[in-house]
């Protein structure tokens, strides 16, 4: 009986294959430029922002985004990049949402990645691009978007 259930799950594609997991790990390897601390350099006057990323293991990274006005923290988001169900996800846990929002990472190369969740209100798309010195990030939904530029913290 358990062999029939396993065969049915495999046939439906609900169990991630070894190849899918290996591909997700390879994609994470291409994104290693993201690891470390970053300072936002295109803030509105009187505000500052930071983003930090660290490797938890070869299938999960933890991040944090922080916005400040003067010395007061105004916004904190907890972030993850994780391999789950054979796919790679960017996960944002932000104030105001009942639960973390999953964005599937749909495109990865050696200096950029794109995350998408078409059912989310805003953003529906998150893009990160590394130019060798700065990260250019954009969150958007249709024509509306916000751009963030970060430089590596010393």
MDTraj code that builds the backbone (N, CA, C; nanometers):
import mdtraj as md
import numpy as np

residues = "UNK UNK UNK UNK UNK UNK UNK UNK UNK UNK UNK UNK UNK UNK UNK UNK UNK UNK UNK UNK UNK UNK UNK UNK UNK UNK UNK UNK UNK UNK UNK UNK UNK UNK UNK UNK UNK UNK UNK UNK UNK UNK UNK UNK UNK UNK UNK UNK UNK UNK UNK UNK UNK UNK UNK UNK UNK UNK UNK UNK UNK UNK UNK UNK UNK UNK UNK UNK UNK UNK UNK UNK UNK UNK UNK UNK UNK UNK UNK UNK UNK UNK UNK UNK UNK UNK UNK UNK UNK UNK UNK UNK UNK UNK UNK UNK UNK UNK UNK UNK UNK UNK UNK UNK UNK UNK UNK UNK UNK UNK UNK UNK UNK UNK UNK UNK UNK UNK UNK UNK UNK UNK UNK UNK UNK UNK UNK UNK UNK UNK UNK UNK UNK UNK UNK UNK UNK UNK UNK UNK UNK UNK UNK UNK UNK UNK UNK UNK UNK UNK UNK UNK UNK UNK".split()
xyz = np.array([
    [0.0821, -0.1195, 0.0000],
    [0.0000, 0.0000, 0.0000],
    [0.0869, 0.1266, 0.0000],
    [0.1932, 0.1289, 0.0855],
    [0.2738, 0.2497, 0.0884],
    [0.3509, 0.2685, -0.0414],
    [0.3814, 0.1593, -0.1133],
    [0.4485, 0.1717, -0.2423],
    [0.3549, 0.2331, -0.3455],
    [0.2273, 0.2003, -0.3385],
    [0.1285, 0.2591, -0.4297],
    [0.1161, 0.4086, -0.4048],
    [0.1139, 0.4496, -0.2769],
    [0.1050, 0.5911, -0.2426],
    [0.2292, 0.6649, -0.2908],
    [0.3457, 0.6101, -0.2682],
    [0.4704, 0.6711, -0.3131],
    [0.4709, 0.6844, -0.4650],
    [0.4286, 0.5800, -0.5356],
    [0.4240, 0.5843, -0.6816],
    [0.3269, 0.6921, -0.7290],
    [0.2128, 0.7052, -0.6617],
    [0.1146, 0.8066, -0.6994],
    [0.1707, 0.9468, -0.6776],
    [0.2379, 0.9686, -0.5644],
    [0.2972, 1.0992, -0.5373],
    [0.4053, 1.1334, -0.6388],
    [0.4877, 1.0373, -0.6726],
    [0.5913, 1.0597, -0.7736],
    [0.5291, 1.0932, -0.9086],
    [0.4239, 1.0216, -0.9439],
    [0.3572, 1.0454, -1.0718],
    [0.2970, 1.1853, -1.0776],
    [0.2494, 1.2350, -0.9661],
    [0.1900, 1.3680, -0.9615],
    [0.2952, 1.4780, -0.9510],
    [0.4189, 1.4388, -0.9254],
    [0.5257, 1.5376, -0.9159],
    [0.5277, 1.6141, -0.7856],
    [0.4711, 1.5592, -0.6799],
    [0.4662, 1.6319, -0.5536],
    [0.5906, 1.6089, -0.4688],
    [0.6694, 1.5112, -0.5029],
    [0.7945, 1.4892, -0.4312],
    [0.9063, 1.5467, -0.5168],
    [0.9813, 1.6438, -0.4632],
    [1.0856, 1.7054, -0.5430],
    [1.1924, 1.6025, -0.5803],
    [1.2376, 1.6098, -0.7012],
    [1.3418, 1.5183, -0.7457],
    [1.4774, 1.5659, -0.6964],
    [1.5702, 1.4746, -0.6970],
    [1.7080, 1.5082, -0.6604],
    [1.7613, 1.6155, -0.7555],
    [1.7256, 1.6054, -0.8829],
    [1.7709, 1.7029, -0.9821],
    [1.7162, 1.8423, -0.9515],
    [1.5878, 1.8508, -0.9078],
    [1.5295, 1.9808, -0.8734],
    [1.6028, 2.0433, -0.7555],
    [1.6314, 1.9639, -0.6538],
    [1.7034, 2.0158, -0.5367],
    [1.8437, 2.0603, -0.5753],
    [1.9101, 1.9823, -0.6588],
    [2.0448, 2.0169, -0.7027],
    [2.0442, 2.1471, -0.7826],
    [1.9427, 2.1658, -0.8676],
    [1.9325, 2.2893, -0.9456],
    [1.9118, 2.4097, -0.8546],
    [1.8266, 2.3961, -0.7531],
    [1.8027, 2.5060, -0.6590],
    [1.9303, 2.5412, -0.5835],
    [2.0059, 2.4410, -0.5416],
    [2.1325, 2.4669, -0.4713],
    [2.2312, 2.5365, -0.5641],
    [2.2360, 2.4957, -0.6915],
    [2.3245, 2.5600, -0.7887],
    [2.2838, 2.7054, -0.8094],
    [2.1539, 2.7327, -0.8114],
    [2.1067, 2.8700, -0.8257],
    [2.1483, 2.9533, -0.7052],
    [2.1392, 2.8965, -0.5853],
    [2.1809, 2.9693, -0.4659],
    [2.3303, 3.0020, -0.4737],
    [2.4084, 2.9113, -0.5262],
    [2.5523, 2.9345, -0.5420],
    [2.5748, 3.0573, -0.6311],
    [2.4950, 3.0726, -0.7379],
    [2.5081, 3.1879, -0.8265],
    [2.4705, 3.3187, -0.7572],
    [2.3932, 3.3105, -0.6505],
    [2.3440, 3.4295, -0.5817],
    [2.4291, 3.4677, -0.4604],
    [2.5446, 3.4051, -0.4414],
    [2.6246, 3.4291, -0.3207],
    [2.6704, 3.5737, -0.3054],
    [2.6719, 3.6510, -0.4127],
    [2.7088, 3.7916, -0.4033],
    [2.6148, 3.8680, -0.3096],
    [2.4955, 3.8139, -0.2830],
    [2.3976, 3.8787, -0.1964],
    [2.4374, 3.8717, -0.0485],
    [2.5146, 3.7698, -0.0109],
    [2.5487, 3.7489, 0.1298],
    [2.6297, 3.8654, 0.1858],
    [2.6021, 3.9007, 0.3111],
    [2.6741, 4.0085, 0.3785],
    [2.5815, 4.1235, 0.4126],
    [2.6422, 4.2371, 0.4470],
    [2.5675, 4.3553, 0.4875],
    [2.5683, 4.4610, 0.3791],
    [2.4553, 4.5280, 0.3626],
    [2.4372, 4.6275, 0.2583],
    [2.3722, 4.7533, 0.3154],
    [2.4160, 4.8703, 0.2686],
    [2.3605, 4.9988, 0.3096],
    [2.2896, 5.0620, 0.1907],
    [2.1664, 5.1054, 0.2127],
    [2.0932, 5.1725, 0.1046],
    [2.1516, 5.3110, 0.0829],
    [2.1786, 5.3455, -0.0430],
    [2.2414, 5.4746, -0.0744],
    [2.1481, 5.5717, -0.1455],
    [2.0253, 5.5316, -0.1765],
    [1.9300, 5.6230, -0.2424],
    [1.8086, 5.6489, -0.1525],
    [1.8351, 5.6739, -0.0250],
    [1.7277, 5.7011, 0.0721],
    [1.6715, 5.8417, 0.0564],
    [1.5457, 5.8583, 0.0917],
    [1.4932, 5.9950, 0.1060],
    [1.5689, 6.0652, 0.2197],
    [1.5728, 6.1981, 0.2166],
    [1.6446, 6.2757, 0.3184],
    [1.5988, 6.2371, 0.4593],
    [1.6947, 6.2207, 0.5489],
    [1.6654, 6.1904, 0.6891],
    [1.6388, 6.0444, 0.7173],
    [1.6457, 5.9592, 0.6141],
    [1.6183, 5.8168, 0.6326],
    [1.7407, 5.7348, 0.5933],
    [1.7470, 5.6140, 0.6466],
    [1.8535, 5.5209, 0.6100],
    [1.7956, 5.3807, 0.6042],
    [1.8675, 5.2924, 0.5385],
    [1.8196, 5.1556, 0.5245],
    [1.9348, 5.0583, 0.5105],
    [1.9110, 4.9374, 0.5536],
    [2.0135, 4.8332, 0.5529],
    [1.9492, 4.7001, 0.5167],
    [2.0289, 4.6143, 0.4601],
    [1.9854, 4.4775, 0.4346],
    [2.1026, 4.3864, 0.4679],
    [2.0728, 4.2771, 0.5351],
    [2.1750, 4.1799, 0.5775],
    [2.1317, 4.0413, 0.5334],
    [2.2270, 3.9629, 0.4828],
    [2.1998, 3.8254, 0.4419],
    [2.3093, 3.7343, 0.4941],
    [2.2686, 3.6191, 0.5502],
    [2.3658, 3.5197, 0.5957],
    [2.3170, 3.3794, 0.5614],
    [2.4115, 3.2921, 0.5403],
    [2.3810, 3.1541, 0.5057],
    [2.3496, 3.0760, 0.6337],
    [2.2330, 3.0141, 0.6390],
    [2.2012, 2.9241, 0.7496],
    [2.2559, 2.7851, 0.7170],
    [2.2293, 2.7388, 0.5938],
    [2.2844, 2.6129, 0.5433],
    [2.2757, 2.6176, 0.3906],
    [2.3010, 2.5051, 0.3242],
    [2.3045, 2.5086, 0.1777],
    [2.1662, 2.5138, 0.1135],
    [2.0591, 2.5156, 0.1944],
    [1.9238, 2.5265, 0.1400],
    [1.8446, 2.6418, 0.1999],
    [1.9106, 2.7240, 0.2823],
    [1.8364, 2.8338, 0.3459],
    [1.9307, 2.9457, 0.3856],
    [1.8933, 3.0676, 0.3465],
    [1.9615, 3.1892, 0.3884],
    [1.8620, 3.2755, 0.4641],
    [1.9117, 3.3494, 0.5615],
    [1.8271, 3.4418, 0.6367],
    [1.8704, 3.5844, 0.6082],
    [1.7726, 3.6722, 0.5961],
    [1.7998, 3.8126, 0.5717],
    [1.7135, 3.9011, 0.6589],
    [1.7512, 4.0274, 0.6610],
    [1.6745, 4.1250, 0.7364],
    [1.6876, 4.2589, 0.6648],
    [1.5751, 4.3260, 0.6457],
    [1.5740, 4.4612, 0.5925],
    [1.5287, 4.5559, 0.7011],
    [1.6007, 4.6669, 0.7162],
    [1.5714, 4.7626, 0.8230],
    [1.5674, 4.9023, 0.7645],
    [1.4635, 4.9793, 0.7999],
    [1.4535, 5.1199, 0.7600],
    [1.4504, 5.2053, 0.8861],
    [1.5218, 5.3170, 0.8819],
    [1.5269, 5.4081, 0.9953],
    [1.4962, 5.5503, 0.9508],
    [1.4372, 5.6264, 1.0427],
    [1.4214, 5.7706, 1.0255],
    [1.5003, 5.8317, 1.1399],
    [1.6113, 5.8946, 1.1060],
    [1.7044, 5.9382, 1.2099],
    [1.7608, 5.8134, 1.2771],
    [1.7402, 5.8033, 1.4081],
    [1.7862, 5.6843, 1.4808],
    [1.6718, 5.5904, 1.5170],
    [1.5507, 5.6237, 1.4750],
    [1.4336, 5.5418, 1.5066],
    [1.4076, 5.4387, 1.3976],
    [1.3936, 5.3130, 1.4385],
    [1.3602, 5.2066, 1.3451],
    [1.2138, 5.2205, 1.3064],
    [1.1873, 5.2301, 1.1761],
    [1.0498, 5.2478, 1.1284],
    [0.9940, 5.1230, 1.0609],
    [1.0811, 5.0300, 1.0202],
    [1.0342, 4.9122, 0.9473],
    [1.1399, 4.8022, 0.9569],
    [1.0944, 4.6816, 0.9839],
    [1.1832, 4.5649, 0.9844],
    [1.1122, 4.4530, 0.9100],
    [1.1815, 4.3926, 0.8166],
    [1.1277, 4.2756, 0.7481],
    [1.2261, 4.1605, 0.7644],
    [1.1722, 4.0432, 0.7916],
    [1.2527, 3.9226, 0.8012],
    [1.2435, 3.8508, 0.6671],
    [1.3579, 3.8133, 0.6143],
    [1.3638, 3.7569, 0.4800],
    [1.4294, 3.6192, 0.4828],
    [1.3959, 3.5381, 0.3845],
    [1.4598, 3.4079, 0.3666],
    [1.4702, 3.3803, 0.2174],
    [1.5734, 3.3086, 0.1826],
    [1.5791, 3.2424, 0.0529],
    [1.5925, 3.0960, 0.0886],
    [1.4994, 3.0152, 0.0369],
    [1.4897, 2.8776, 0.0844],
    [1.4507, 2.7835, -0.0293],
    [1.5033, 2.6616, -0.0211],
    [1.4618, 2.5549, -0.1115],
    [1.3492, 2.4805, -0.0419],
    [1.2307, 2.4818, -0.1031],
    [1.1151, 2.4094, -0.0507],
    [1.0388, 2.3467, -0.1659],
    [0.9922, 2.2267, -0.1460],
    [0.9142, 2.1557, -0.2475],
    [0.9837, 2.1552, -0.3835],
    [1.1172, 2.1478, -0.3805],
    [1.1935, 2.1387, -0.5034],
    [1.2112, 2.2679, -0.5789],
    [1.1656, 2.3806, -0.5214],
    [1.1803, 2.5102, -0.5881],
    [1.2507, 2.6078, -0.4943],
    [1.2928, 2.7186, -0.5493],
    [1.3631, 2.8206, -0.4743],
    [1.2686, 2.9383, -0.4514],
    [1.2612, 2.9842, -0.3264],
    [1.1683, 3.0916, -0.2897],
    [1.2404, 3.2026, -0.2138],
    [1.1934, 3.3242, -0.2361],
    [1.2274, 3.4423, -0.1569],
    [1.1059, 3.4627, -0.0678],
    [1.1267, 3.4663, 0.0631],
    [1.0150, 3.4732, 0.1578],
    [1.0280, 3.6020, 0.2388],
    [0.9229, 3.6824, 0.2386],
    [0.9222, 3.8092, 0.3114],
    [0.8174, 3.8047, 0.4219],
    [0.8628, 3.8283, 0.5435],
    [0.7748, 3.8358, 0.6596],
    [0.7765, 3.9809, 0.7060],
    [0.6695, 4.0535, 0.6728],
    [0.6648, 4.1972, 0.6998],
    [0.5462, 4.2315, 0.7887],
    [0.5590, 4.3405, 0.8663],
    [0.4459, 4.3843, 0.9477],
    [0.3254, 4.4115, 0.8578],
    [0.2091, 4.3771, 0.9063],
    [0.0875, 4.4007, 0.8300],
    [0.0384, 4.2792, 0.7535],
    [0.1251, 4.1819, 0.7309],
    [0.0823, 4.0574, 0.6659],
    [0.0601, 3.9515, 0.7732],
    [-0.0454, 3.8735, 0.7593],
    [-0.0765, 3.7700, 0.8583],
    [0.0266, 3.6587, 0.8617],
    [0.0904, 3.6332, 0.7475],
    [0.1904, 3.5273, 0.7395],
    [0.2935, 3.5662, 0.6354],
    [0.4090, 3.5007, 0.6356],
    [0.5122, 3.5317, 0.5359],
    [0.4588, 3.5119, 0.3936],
    [0.5101, 3.5943, 0.3022],
    [0.4702, 3.5877, 0.1616],
    [0.5820, 3.5207, 0.0826],
    [0.5454, 3.4190, 0.0061],
    [0.6403, 3.3437, -0.0750],
    [0.6402, 3.3976, -0.2178],
    [0.7591, 3.4263, -0.2684],
    [0.7802, 3.4665, -0.4066],
    [0.8694, 3.3596, -0.4696],
    [0.8225, 3.2956, -0.5743],
    [0.9057, 3.1952, -0.6393],
    [1.0165, 3.2648, -0.7177],
    [1.1371, 3.2165, -0.7021],
    [1.2499, 3.2703, -0.7777],
    [1.2438, 3.2050, -0.9153],
    [1.2111, 3.2867, -1.0143],
    [1.1825, 3.2350, -1.1482],
    [1.2989, 3.2477, -1.2451],
    [1.3978, 3.3277, -1.2107],
    [1.5122, 3.3471, -1.2983],
    [1.6349, 3.3772, -1.2137],
    [1.7456, 3.3099, -1.2452],
    [1.8715, 3.3313, -1.1731],
    [1.9857, 3.3254, -1.2735],
    [2.0793, 3.4191, -1.2605],
    [2.2070, 3.4057, -1.3295],
    [2.3159, 3.4559, -1.2357],
    [2.4379, 3.4713, -1.2824],
    [2.5493, 3.5015, -1.1928],
    [2.5428, 3.6410, -1.1318],
    [2.4572, 3.7301, -1.1801],
    [2.4507, 3.8640, -1.1206],
    [2.3091, 3.9183, -1.1026],
    [2.2079, 3.8317, -1.1102],
    [2.0714, 3.8809, -1.0865],
    [1.9763, 3.7655, -1.0579],
    [1.8641, 3.8014, -0.9983],
    [1.7552, 3.7050, -0.9839],
    [1.6228, 3.7794, -0.9782],
    [1.5175, 3.7078, -1.0160],
    [1.3817, 3.7628, -1.0190],
    [1.2908, 3.6705, -0.9396],
    [1.2048, 3.7308, -0.8561],
    [1.1091, 3.6568, -0.7737],
    [0.9695, 3.7059, -0.8110],
    [0.8741, 3.6133, -0.8149],
    [0.7398, 3.6535, -0.8545],
    [0.6321, 3.5845, -0.7714],
    [0.5269, 3.6610, -0.7427],
    [0.4059, 3.6088, -0.6803],
    [0.2895, 3.6892, -0.7383],
    [0.2313, 3.6416, -0.8490],
    [0.1263, 3.7192, -0.9162],
    [-0.0016, 3.7358, -0.8354],
    [-0.0208, 3.6588, -0.7269],
    [-0.1424, 3.6712, -0.6467],
    [-0.1278, 3.7719, -0.5326],
    [-0.0068, 3.8201, -0.5071],
    [0.0159, 3.9162, -0.3993],
    [-0.0208, 4.0567, -0.4478],
    [-0.0671, 4.1429, -0.3556],
    [-0.1076, 4.2781, -0.3958],
    [0.0123, 4.3630, -0.4376],
    [0.1064, 4.3841, -0.3478],
    [0.2278, 4.4593, -0.3785],
    [0.3369, 4.4145, -0.2843],
    [0.4516, 4.3814, -0.3382],
    [0.4846, 4.3709, -0.4795],
    [0.4437, 4.2359, -0.5370],
    [0.4393, 4.2293, -0.6654],
    [0.4170, 4.1032, -0.7356],
    [0.5498, 4.0484, -0.7882],
    [0.6468, 4.1380, -0.8017],
    [0.7768, 4.1020, -0.8591],
    [0.8869, 4.1710, -0.7795],
    [0.9940, 4.0978, -0.7515],
    [1.1117, 4.1516, -0.6831],
    [1.2325, 4.1146, -0.7684],
    [1.3132, 4.2147, -0.7993],
    [1.4332, 4.1912, -0.8800],
    [1.5557, 4.2403, -0.8037],
    [1.6608, 4.1618, -0.8063],
    [1.7907, 4.2016, -0.7528],
    [1.8929, 4.1890, -0.8654],
    [1.9764, 4.2916, -0.8797],
    [2.0829, 4.2867, -0.9793],
    [2.2102, 4.3409, -0.9158],
    [2.3200, 4.2685, -0.9327],
    [2.4495, 4.3078, -0.8767],
    [2.5393, 4.3509, -0.9910],
    [2.5922, 4.4739, -0.9835],
    [2.6772, 4.5241, -1.0918],
    [2.8264, 4.5137, -1.0602],
    [2.8605, 4.4381, -0.9562],
    [3.0000, 4.4247, -0.9153],
    [3.0351, 4.5142, -0.7979],
    [2.9570, 4.6188, -0.7767],
    [2.9790, 4.7110, -0.6652],
    [2.8508, 4.7357, -0.5864],
    [2.7396, 4.7512, -0.6579],
    [2.6124, 4.7836, -0.5951],
    [2.5070, 4.6785, -0.6280],
    [2.4086, 4.6700, -0.5382],
    [2.2883, 4.5925, -0.5673],
    [2.1796, 4.6912, -0.6048],
    [2.1152, 4.6637, -0.7160],
    [1.9989, 4.7412, -0.7592],
    [1.8783, 4.6490, -0.7401],
    [1.7909, 4.6860, -0.6496],
    [1.6723, 4.6049, -0.6214],
    [1.5486, 4.6858, -0.6609],
    [1.4496, 4.6152, -0.7114],
    [1.3235, 4.6805, -0.7480],
    [1.2087, 4.5912, -0.7057],
    [1.1122, 4.6495, -0.6346],
    [0.9874, 4.5809, -0.6032],
    [0.8807, 4.6493, -0.6866],
    [0.7919, 4.5685, -0.7488],
    [0.6958, 4.6298, -0.8403],
    [0.5693, 4.5460, -0.8533],
    [0.4678, 4.6122, -0.9048],
    [0.3423, 4.5498, -0.9453],
    [0.2947, 4.6315, -1.0642],
    [0.3048, 4.5746, -1.1825],
    [0.2699, 4.6496, -1.3026],
    [0.3654, 4.7647, -1.3215],
    [0.3121, 4.8844, -1.3440],
    [0.3970, 5.0011, -1.3686],
    [0.4429, 5.0698, -1.2402],
    [0.3885, 5.0304, -1.1259],
    [0.4278, 5.0909, -0.9988],
    [0.5460, 5.0153, -0.9405],
    [0.6455, 5.0887, -0.8937],
    [0.7618, 5.0229, -0.8366],
    [0.8429, 5.1147, -0.7477],
    [0.9276, 5.0525, -0.6691],
    [1.0198, 5.1244, -0.5814],
    [1.1587, 5.0665, -0.6074],
    [1.2560, 5.1569, -0.6256],
    [1.3939, 5.1154, -0.6502],
    [1.4787, 5.1371, -0.5259],
    [1.5661, 5.0414, -0.5025],
    [1.6595, 5.0469, -0.3906],
    [1.7992, 5.0235, -0.4465],
    [1.8939, 5.1052, -0.4022],
    [2.0335, 5.0843, -0.4403],
    [2.1131, 5.0658, -0.3113],
    [2.1896, 4.9574, -0.3060],
    [2.2689, 4.9234, -0.1873],
    [2.4156, 4.9117, -0.2226],
    [2.4999, 4.9526, -0.1279],
    [2.6439, 4.9278, -0.1377],
    [2.6856, 4.8423, -0.0199],
    [2.7879, 4.7600, -0.0431],
    [2.8341, 4.6681, 0.0624],
    [2.8857, 4.7483, 0.1816],
    [2.8470, 4.7037, 0.2998],
    [2.8956, 4.7664, 0.4231],
    [3.0405, 4.7289, 0.4435],
    [3.1202, 4.8237, 0.4899],
    [3.2637, 4.7922, 0.5138],
    [3.2814, 4.6919, 0.6263],
])
top = md.Topology()
chain = top.add_chain()
for i, resn in enumerate(residues, 1):
    res = top.add_residue(resn, chain, resSeq=i)
    for name in ("N", "CA", "C"):
        top.add_atom(name, md.element.get_by_symbol(name[0]), res)
traj = md.Trajectory(xyz[None], top)
